[in-house]
Amino acid sequence: MKVCLLLADGFEEIEALGTYAILKRSGLDVDLFAVSDQDTTGRFGVTCTRLKPFTQLEPSAYAALVLPGGPGYQVLKTNAHVAQLLETFNKEGKVIAAICASPTILGEKGFLKGKRYTCFTAMNKDFGGTFTDGYAQTDGSIITGQSAAATIDFAFAIVEKLLGKAKADEVKKSIYYK
């Protein structure tokens, strides 16, 4: 099963790379895409190289899409191709996972209406759903995470949605997560 993770300059490293690591430990095939089609630098200066160019992303090849937060969420929010990709994933009922600031993108697109969700608390607005103050929230095909501190719970919510609770529990045990 394949997952695509979008990176834009200013991405929150722990949210992107921590999620990536947990998904890979679970046996998921994860591709990192640069929205700007170049090397991408995170909020704290970590540069990811040899990323796949966003222009080559084929939505049909992926079961899930992951959006990390951090200041780079603004790039994701304003990019027309990201908006189109989100519409495609949502229409097809594929998993869309967003953490920290990025769930606000989903909220502004109307994807959180009638859903339970979380996001960076200070950025929460009335998105037409029910805000929860937990680290991670799954409602149907939408998975949201609250903040950088929520990265592990967020990543395991994705694993559980895609591969089941038994697999998530197996990987938790392998890293001594309690």
Beta strands, then each sheet from edge to edge (+ up, - down):
strand 1: 2-7
strand 2: 29-34
strand 3: 40-41
strand 4: 47-48
strand 5: 52-53
strand 6: 64-67
strand 7: 95-99
strand 8: 116-117
strand 9: 130-131
strand 10: 136-139
strand 11: 142-145
sheet 1: 5+ 2+ 1+ 6+ 7+ 11+ 10-
sheet 2: 3+ 4-
sheet 3: 8+ 9+
end
